[in-house]
Amino acid sequence: REQLNRSAMGQRLAPIVFQPPLSTYDNQTWRHGRREVKLHWIQTGRSHRMPAHFISTHGAHFTLLFSHGNAEDLGLIRASFADLAADLHVNVLLYEYRGYGLHRGDFPQESAVYEDIESAFKYARDTLKIPWQRVIAWGRSIGTAPSMHLASRTAVRGLILQSPMMSIFRIPFRLRFTLPGDRFCNIDKVRDVCCPALVIHGTQDEIVPCWHGHKMFQAIDKRVPGCDAFIIKGADHNNLETQAEPIFNGRLRAFLQGLKDAEPSEKLVSQAESSRI
């Protein structure tokens, strides 16, 4: 009975974990300064397609595959990522979770979010012809879960975890083990991650305590060389980027440059050869 109660608790977490806003964008081409960015419609495993923005930068080496937080959609994040793409000289692929923005479907669930990032990755690889060696999975808050899922199932060149949780149950409870019914168990997927990671967290995060970021970094750093932690003193959960200015983009740039300068490890190449996506 206790196990069933915990499983039911996990199901009831969905409305808390996912808080999609009313859509902040439409299906028209979006204009940002002189740039025009159209919506891409990505085929998923379901009958409906998933909206995405591909913000391209001429001559860019890396593409950031970004998974957003729980209370935002493409319309709320695309301007800042267009600016970031220009500043870091990267491409950015932004995709939408089921039930968010213009992505039709039932209320979002954990399994659907994982399907969505796999569809986005396959679109980058198969349609945009971006090799895995140039894909960086970046997740923010709840978006760290699909990013961890992707990196545990296939090779990507790097991983950026911004305000990551070890798991949902571990946010209010400092648990040593994963309980039945827990959700977004990032810590359990570390064993299958083979790429270097940059973990970013604010010391005053009021949603996901900073010790989650420390634990995630320690776990990945034990397995994979080239990892880094960027802990921002005084930064909270929702305003971390602005609170970390002017060095936020600089730390991202340094991480990307390190990946570009280094050869992928044998373990990462082996993961690419045995990809599950």
C-alpha positions as YAML, in Angstrom:
chain: A
units: angstrom
residues:
- id: 1
  name: ARG
  ca: [0.00, 0.00, 0.00]
- id: 2
  name: GLU
  ca: [2.88, 2.38, 0.83]
- id: 3
  name: GLN
  ca: [4.43, 1.83, -2.61]
- id: 4
  name: LEU
  ca: [1.08, 2.50, -4.30]
- id: 5
  name: ASN
  ca: [0.65, 5.69, -2.30]
- id: 6
  name: ARG
  ca: [4.10, 6.92, -3.37]
- id: 7
  name: SER
  ca: [3.35, 6.10, -7.01]
- id: 8
  name: ALA
  ca: [0.05, 7.99, -6.79]
- id: 9
  name: MET
  ca: [1.91, 10.92, -5.24]
- id: 10
  name: GLY
  ca: [4.24, 10.94, -8.23]
- id: 11
  name: GLN
  ca: [1.27, 11.12, -10.59]
- id: 12
  name: ARG
  ca: [-0.22, 14.02, -8.64]
- id: 13
  name: LEU
  ca: [3.04, 15.95, -9.00]
- id: 14
  name: ALA
  ca: [2.44, 16.64, -12.71]
- id: 15
  name: PRO
  ca: [0.23, 19.75, -12.21]
- id: 16
  name: ILE
  ca: [2.86, 21.13, -9.80]
- id: 17
  name: VAL
  ca: [5.90, 20.32, -11.91]
- id: 18
  name: PHE
  ca: [4.36, 21.50, -15.18]
- id: 19
  name: GLN
  ca: [2.82, 24.98, -15.19]
- id: 20
  name: PRO
  ca: [2.39, 25.92, -18.85]
- id: 21
  name: PRO
  ca: [1.52, 29.58, -19.41]
- id: 22
  name: LEU
  ca: [-1.01, 30.70, -21.98]
- id: 23
  name: SER
  ca: [0.79, 30.63, -25.33]
- id: 24
  name: THR
  ca: [2.86, 33.78, -25.83]
- id: 25
  name: TYR
  ca: [3.42, 33.30, -29.58]
- id: 26
  name: ASP
  ca: [1.63, 32.40, -32.80]
- id: 27
  name: ASN
  ca: [2.56, 30.47, -35.93]
- id: 28
  name: GLN
  ca: [3.83, 33.48, -37.83]
- id: 29
  name: THR
  ca: [7.46, 34.14, -38.68]
- id: 30
  name: TRP
  ca: [9.04, 35.90, -35.72]
- id: 31
  name: ARG
  ca: [11.14, 39.03, -36.26]
- id: 32
  name: HIS
  ca: [13.90, 40.01, -33.88]
- id: 33
  name: GLY
  ca: [15.76, 43.08, -35.11]
- id: 34
  name: ARG
  ca: [16.84, 42.25, -38.66]
- id: 35
  name: ARG
  ca: [16.53, 38.52, -38.07]
- id: 36
  name: GLU
  ca: [13.51, 36.51, -39.22]
- id: 37
  name: VAL
  ca: [12.98, 33.17, -37.48]
- id: 38
  name: LYS
  ca: [10.27, 30.82, -38.70]
- id: 39
  name: LEU
  ca: [8.59, 28.06, -36.77]
- id: 40
  name: HIS
  ca: [9.79, 24.57, -37.61]
- id: 41
  name: TRP
  ca: [7.25, 21.79, -37.17]
- id: 42
  name: ILE
  ca: [8.91, 18.59, -36.01]
- id: 43
  name: GLN
  ca: [7.26, 15.22, -36.39]
- id: 44
  name: THR
  ca: [6.94, 13.34, -33.12]
- id: 45
  name: GLY
  ca: [5.82, 9.82, -32.33]
- id: 46
  name: ARG
  ca: [2.28, 11.14, -31.97]
- id: 47
  name: SER
  ca: [-0.18, 12.41, -34.57]
- id: 48
  name: HIS
  ca: [0.59, 16.09, -33.99]
- id: 49
  name: ARG
  ca: [3.79, 17.97, -34.67]
- id: 50
  name: MET
  ca: [6.00, 19.94, -32.28]
- id: 51
  name: PRO
  ca: [6.85, 23.63, -32.84]
- id: 52
  name: ALA
  ca: [10.48, 24.71, -32.62]
- id: 53
  name: HIS
  ca: [12.73, 27.63, -33.49]
- id: 54
  name: PHE
  ca: [16.12, 27.12, -35.10]
- id: 55
  name: ILE
  ca: [18.18, 30.26, -34.61]
- id: 56
  name: SER
  ca: [21.12, 29.89, -36.95]
- id: 57
  name: THR
  ca: [24.40, 31.78, -36.91]
- id: 58
  name: HIS
  ca: [26.61, 31.73, -39.98]
- id: 59
  name: GLY
  ca: [29.76, 29.71, -39.39]
- id: 60
  name: ALA
  ca: [28.71, 28.49, -35.94]
- id: 61
  name: HIS
  ca: [30.44, 25.36, -34.67]
- id: 62
  name: PHE
  ca: [28.02, 24.31, -31.92]
- id: 63
  name: THR
  ca: [24.25, 24.05, -31.72]
- id: 64
  name: LEU
  ca: [22.63, 24.45, -28.31]
- id: 65
  name: LEU
  ca: [19.59, 22.19, -27.92]
- id: 66
  name: PHE
  ca: [17.70, 23.99, -25.17]
- id: 67
  name: SER
  ca: [15.02, 22.57, -22.86]
- id: 68
  name: HIS
  ca: [13.13, 25.31, -21.03]
- id: 69
  name: GLY
  ca: [11.73, 25.58, -17.51]
- id: 70
  name: ASN
  ca: [8.26, 24.70, -16.31]
- id: 71
  name: ALA
  ca: [6.49, 28.08, -16.56]
- id: 72
  name: GLU
  ca: [7.82, 29.35, -19.91]
- id: 73
  name: ASP
  ca: [7.34, 28.68, -23.61]
- id: 74
  name: LEU
  ca: [9.12, 29.56, -26.85]
- id: 75
  name: GLY
  ca: [7.71, 33.06, -26.94]
- id: 76
  name: LEU
  ca: [9.13, 33.91, -23.53]
- id: 77
  name: ILE
  ca: [12.67, 32.71, -24.20]
- id: 78
  name: ARG
  ca: [13.40, 33.23, -27.89]
- id: 79
  name: ALA
  ca: [14.56, 36.86, -27.74]
- id: 80
  name: SER
  ca: [17.19, 36.17, -25.09]
- id: 81
  name: PHE
  ca: [18.43, 33.15, -27.02]
- id: 82
  name: ALA
  ca: [18.64, 35.08, -30.27]
- id: 83
  name: ASP
  ca: [20.90, 37.55, -28.47]
- id: 84
  name: LEU
  ca: [22.90, 34.74, -26.88]
- id: 85
  name: ALA
  ca: [23.34, 33.00, -30.25]
- id: 86
  name: ALA
  ca: [24.89, 36.16, -31.67]
- id: 87
  name: ASP
  ca: [27.09, 36.74, -28.62]
- id: 88
  name: LEU
  ca: [28.41, 33.18, -28.38]
- id: 89
  name: HIS
  ca: [28.39, 32.60, -32.16]
- id: 90
  name: VAL
  ca: [26.30, 29.43, -31.87]
- id: 91
  name: ASN
  ca: [23.12, 27.99, -33.32]
- id: 92
  name: VAL
  ca: [20.20, 27.43, -30.96]
- id: 93
  name: LEU
  ca: [17.38, 24.89, -31.35]
- id: 94
  name: LEU
  ca: [14.44, 25.67, -29.06]
- id: 95
  name: TYR
  ca: [11.62, 23.12, -28.91]
- id: 96
  name: GLU
  ca: [8.28, 23.04, -27.13]
- id: 97
  name: TYR
  ca: [6.93, 20.47, -24.67]
- id: 98
  name: ARG
  ca: [3.59, 18.83, -25.31]
- id: 99
  name: GLY
  ca: [0.85, 20.95, -23.77]
- id: 100
  name: TYR
  ca: [2.93, 24.14, -23.97]
- id: 101
  name: GLY
  ca: [2.56, 26.99, -26.46]
- id: 102
  name: LEU
  ca: [1.34, 25.72, -29.83]
- id: 103
  name: HIS
  ca: [2.27, 22.11, -29.10]
- id: 104
  name: ARG
  ca: [-1.05, 20.32, -28.96]
- id: 105
  name: GLY
  ca: [-1.74, 17.34, -26.76]
- id: 106
  name: ASP
  ca: [-2.77, 16.35, -23.29]
- id: 107
  name: PHE
  ca: [-1.31, 17.78, -20.11]
- id: 108
  name: PRO
  ca: [2.48, 17.27, -20.19]
- id: 109
  name: GLN
  ca: [3.96, 14.18, -18.58]
- id: 110
  name: GLU
  ca: [7.50, 13.06, -17.90]
- id: 111
  name: SER
  ca: [7.52, 10.41, -20.64]
- id: 112
  name: ALA
  ca: [6.20, 12.90, -23.22]
- id: 113
  name: VAL
  ca: [8.95, 15.41, -22.40]
- id: 114
  name: TYR
  ca: [11.53, 12.69, -23.07]
- id: 115
  name: GLU
  ca: [9.87, 11.86, -26.38]
- id: 116
  name: ASP
  ca: [9.93, 15.54, -27.30]
- id: 117
  name: ILE
  ca: [13.68, 16.01, -26.79]
- id: 118
  name: GLU
  ca: [14.41, 12.82, -28.70]
- id: 119
  name: SER
  ca: [12.33, 14.17, -31.60]
- id: 120
  name: ALA
  ca: [14.19, 17.50, -31.43]
- id: 121
  name: PHE
  ca: [17.57, 15.75, -31.40]
- id: 122
  name: LYS
  ca: [16.64, 13.56, -34.38]
- id: 123
  name: TYR
  ca: [15.47, 16.67, -36.25]
- id: 124
  name: ALA
  ca: [18.84, 18.34, -35.62]
- id: 125
  name: ARG
  ca: [20.71, 15.21, -36.68]
- id: 126
  name: ASP
  ca: [18.62, 13.98, -39.61]
- id: 127
  name: THR
  ca: [17.01, 17.13, -41.04]
- id: 128
  name: LEU
  ca: [19.38, 19.94, -40.10]
- id: 129
  name: LYS
  ca: [22.37, 17.56, -40.60]
- id: 130
  name: ILE
  ca: [24.09, 18.60, -37.37]
- id: 131
  name: PRO
  ca: [26.43, 15.83, -36.13]
- id: 132
  name: TRP
  ca: [26.33, 14.85, -32.48]
- id: 133
  name: GLN
  ca: [29.86, 16.22, -32.05]
- id: 134
  name: ARG
  ca: [28.39, 19.71, -32.43]
- id: 135
  name: VAL
  ca: [25.28, 19.35, -30.25]
- id: 136
  name: ILE
  ca: [25.23, 20.71, -26.70]
- id: 137
  name: ALA
  ca: [22.19, 19.73, -24.61]
- id: 138
  name: TRP
  ca: [21.25, 22.57, -22.26]
- id: 139
  name: GLY
  ca: [18.44, 22.30, -19.74]
- id: 140
  name: ARG
  ca: [17.10, 24.86, -17.30]
- id: 141
  name: SER
  ca: [15.29, 23.76, -14.11]
- id: 142
  name: ILE
  ca: [12.82, 21.03, -15.12]
- id: 143
  name: GLY
  ca: [14.49, 21.12, -18.55]
- id: 144
  name: THR
  ca: [17.56, 19.48, -17.03]
- id: 145
  name: ALA
  ca: [15.57, 16.21, -16.95]
- id: 146
  name: PRO
  ca: [15.08, 15.86, -20.73]
- id: 147
  name: SER
  ca: [18.67, 17.01, -21.25]
- id: 148
  name: MET
  ca: [19.93, 14.31, -18.87]
- id: 149
  name: HIS
  ca: [17.65, 11.78, -20.56]
- id: 150
  name: LEU
  ca: [19.12, 12.60, -23.96]
- id: 151
  name: ALA
  ca: [22.73, 12.49, -22.79]
- id: 152
  name: SER
  ca: [22.11, 9.14, -21.11]
- id: 153
  name: ARG
  ca: [20.75, 7.57, -24.30]
- id: 154
  name: THR
  ca: [22.95, 9.00, -27.02]
- id: 155
  name: ALA
  ca: [26.17, 10.94, -27.45]
- id: 156
  name: VAL
  ca: [26.14, 14.72, -27.40]
- id: 157
  name: ARG
  ca: [29.31, 16.79, -27.23]
- id: 158
  name: GLY
  ca: [28.44, 18.49, -23.97]
- id: 159
  name: LEU
  ca: [25.78, 19.04, -21.34]
- id: 160
  name: ILE
  ca: [24.77, 22.24, -19.54]
- id: 161
  name: LEU
  ca: [22.64, 21.78, -16.43]
- id: 162
  name: GLN
  ca: [21.21, 25.02, -15.08]
- id: 163
  name: SER
  ca: [19.59, 24.75, -11.64]
- id: 164
  name: PRO
  ca: [19.28, 20.96, -11.85]
- id: 165
  name: MET
  ca: [17.36, 18.77, -9.43]
- id: 166
  name: MET
  ca: [18.55, 15.33, -8.38]
- id: 167
  name: SER
  ca: [14.91, 14.24, -8.46]
- id: 168
  name: ILE
  ca: [11.54, 15.75, -7.54]
- id: 169
  name: PHE
  ca: [11.15, 13.97, -4.18]
- id: 170
  name: ARG
  ca: [14.65, 15.06, -3.19]
- id: 171
  name: ILE
  ca: [13.71, 18.75, -3.40]
- id: 172
  name: PRO
  ca: [11.74, 18.74, -0.10]
- id: 173
  name: PHE
  ca: [13.43, 15.63, 1.32]
- id: 174
  name: ARG
  ca: [17.16, 14.95, 1.47]
- id: 175
  name: LEU
  ca: [16.88, 11.30, 0.46]
- id: 176
  name: ARG
  ca: [19.77, 8.90, -0.07]
- id: 177
  name: PHE
  ca: [17.81, 6.60, -2.37]
- id: 178
  name: THR
  ca: [15.21, 7.00, -5.11]
- id: 179
  name: LEU
  ca: [11.72, 6.16, -3.86]
- id: 180
  name: PRO
  ca: [8.94, 4.53, -5.91]
- id: 181
  name: GLY
  ca: [6.87, 7.18, -7.65]
- id: 182
  name: ASP
  ca: [9.67, 9.73, -7.78]
- id: 183
  name: ARG
  ca: [9.96, 11.77, -10.98]
- id: 184
  name: PHE
  ca: [12.78, 13.27, -13.06]
- id: 185
  name: CYS
  ca: [15.47, 11.21, -11.36]
- id: 186
  name: ASN
  ca: [18.47, 12.94, -12.91]
- id: 187
  name: ILE
  ca: [20.89, 11.49, -10.39]
- id: 188
  name: ASP
  ca: [20.07, 7.93, -11.48]
- id: 189
  name: LYS
  ca: [20.98, 8.71, -15.10]
- id: 190
  name: VAL
  ca: [24.46, 9.98, -14.33]
- id: 191
  name: ARG
  ca: [25.89, 6.47, -14.77]
- id: 192
  name: ASP
  ca: [24.97, 6.56, -18.48]
- id: 193
  name: VAL
  ca: [26.26, 10.08, -19.25]
- id: 194
  name: CYS
  ca: [29.59, 10.14, -21.11]
- id: 195
  name: CYS
  ca: [29.99, 13.82, -22.09]
- id: 196
  name: PRO
  ca: [31.48, 16.71, -20.08]
- id: 197
  name: ALA
  ca: [28.97, 18.81, -18.17]
- id: 198
  name: LEU
  ca: [28.80, 22.39, -16.94]
- id: 199
  name: VAL
  ca: [26.58, 22.64, -13.85]
- id: 200
  name: ILE
  ca: [25.20, 26.10, -13.03]
- id: 201
  name: HIS
  ca: [23.38, 26.93, -9.80]
- id: 202
  name: GLY
  ca: [22.61, 29.90, -7.56]
- id: 203
  name: THR
  ca: [23.37, 29.71, -3.86]
- id: 204
  name: GLN
  ca: [20.02, 31.36, -2.99]
- id: 205
  name: ASP
  ca: [17.86, 29.15, -5.24]
- id: 206
  name: GLU
  ca: [14.49, 29.06, -3.50]
- id: 207
  name: ILE
  ca: [13.00, 26.36, -5.77]
- id: 208
  name: VAL
  ca: [15.77, 23.78, -6.16]
- id: 209
  name: PRO
  ca: [18.33, 24.01, -3.33]
- id: 210
  name: CYS
  ca: [21.88, 24.62, -4.47]
- id: 211
  name: TRP
  ca: [23.08, 21.35, -2.92]
- id: 212
  name: HIS
  ca: [21.32, 19.56, -5.80]
- id: 213
  name: GLY
  ca: [23.70, 21.26, -8.21]
- id: 214
  name: HIS
  ca: [26.69, 20.34, -6.07]
- id: 215
  name: LYS
  ca: [25.61, 16.69, -5.91]
- id: 216
  name: MET
  ca: [24.94, 16.50, -9.64]
- id: 217
  name: PHE
  ca: [28.33, 18.01, -10.43]
- id: 218
  name: GLN
  ca: [30.16, 15.68, -8.06]
- id: 219
  name: ALA
  ca: [28.44, 12.62, -9.50]
- id: 220
  name: ILE
  ca: [29.18, 13.49, -13.14]
- id: 221
  name: ASP
  ca: [32.68, 14.79, -12.44]
- id: 222
  name: LYS
  ca: [33.64, 11.41, -10.94]
- id: 223
  name: ARG
  ca: [32.79, 9.69, -14.22]
- id: 224
  name: VAL
  ca: [33.63, 12.19, -16.94]
- id: 225
  name: PRO
  ca: [36.72, 14.42, -17.33]
- id: 226
  name: GLY
  ca: [36.34, 18.04, -18.39]
- id: 227
  name: CYS
  ca: [33.35, 18.94, -16.19]
- id: 228
  name: ASP
  ca: [32.95, 22.33, -14.54]
- id: 229
  name: ALA
  ca: [30.72, 23.94, -11.89]
- id: 230
  name: PHE
  ca: [29.58, 27.55, -11.98]
- id: 231
  name: ILE
  ca: [28.05, 28.42, -8.61]
- id: 232
  name: ILE
  ca: [26.74, 31.98, -8.46]
- id: 233
  name: LYS
  ca: [26.77, 33.50, -4.99]
- id: 234
  name: GLY
  ca: [23.47, 35.17, -4.11]
- id: 235
  name: ALA
  ca: [21.67, 34.08, -7.30]
- id: 236
  name: ASP
  ca: [18.16, 32.63, -7.12]
- id: 237
  name: HIS
  ca: [16.20, 30.32, -9.41]
- id: 238
  name: ASN
  ca: [14.40, 32.55, -11.90]
- id: 239
  name: ASN
  ca: [16.82, 35.44, -12.34]
- id: 240
  name: LEU
  ca: [20.11, 33.58, -12.32]
- id: 241
  name: GLU
  ca: [21.32, 34.77, -15.73]
- id: 242
  name: THR
  ca: [20.94, 38.47, -14.96]
- id: 243
  name: GLN
  ca: [22.32, 38.04, -11.45]
- id: 244
  name: ALA
  ca: [25.40, 36.35, -12.93]
- id: 245
  name: GLU
  ca: [26.13, 39.15, -15.40]
- id: 246
  name: PRO
  ca: [28.55, 40.08, -16.80]
- id: 247
  name: ILE
  ca: [30.33, 36.72, -16.51]
- id: 248
  name: PHE
  ca: [27.47, 34.32, -17.38]
- id: 249
  name: ASN
  ca: [28.09, 34.23, -21.13]
- id: 250
  name: GLY
  ca: [31.82, 34.21, -20.53]
- id: 251
  name: ARG
  ca: [31.60, 30.97, -18.56]
- id: 252
  name: LEU
  ca: [29.47, 29.42, -21.30]
- id: 253
  name: ARG
  ca: [31.97, 30.55, -23.92]
- id: 254
  name: ALA
  ca: [34.89, 29.06, -21.99]
- id: 255
  name: PHE
  ca: [33.09, 25.72, -21.61]
- id: 256
  name: LEU
  ca: [32.26, 25.56, -25.31]
- id: 257
  name: GLN
  ca: [35.81, 26.50, -26.30]
- id: 258
  name: GLY
  ca: [37.18, 23.74, -24.09]
- id: 259
  name: LEU
  ca: [34.93, 21.21, -25.82]
- id: 260
  name: LYS
  ca: [35.98, 22.48, -29.23]
- id: 261
  name: ASP
  ca: [39.67, 22.25, -28.38]
- id: 262
  name: ALA
  ca: [39.48, 18.71, -26.96]
- id: 263
  name: GLU
  ca: [38.85, 15.41, -28.73]
- id: 264
  name: PRO
  ca: [35.78, 13.42, -27.64]
- id: 265
  name: SER
  ca: [36.68, 10.62, -25.25]
- id: 266
  name: GLU
  ca: [36.69, 6.99, -26.38]
- id: 267
  name: LYS
  ca: [33.75, 6.35, -24.06]
- id: 268
  name: LEU
  ca: [31.73, 9.13, -25.71]
- id: 269
  name: VAL
  ca: [32.55, 7.87, -29.21]
- id: 270
  name: SER
  ca: [31.51, 4.39, -28.13]
- id: 271
  name: GLN
  ca: [28.22, 5.78, -26.86]
- id: 272
  name: ALA
  ca: [27.63, 7.40, -30.24]
- id: 273
  name: GLU
  ca: [28.22, 4.09, -31.99]
- id: 274
  name: SER
  ca: [25.68, 2.36, -29.76]
- id: 275
  name: SER
  ca: [23.13, 5.19, -29.70]
- id: 276
  name: ARG
  ca: [19.64, 4.29, -28.49]
- id: 277
  name: ILE
  ca: [18.06, 7.12, -30.49]
...
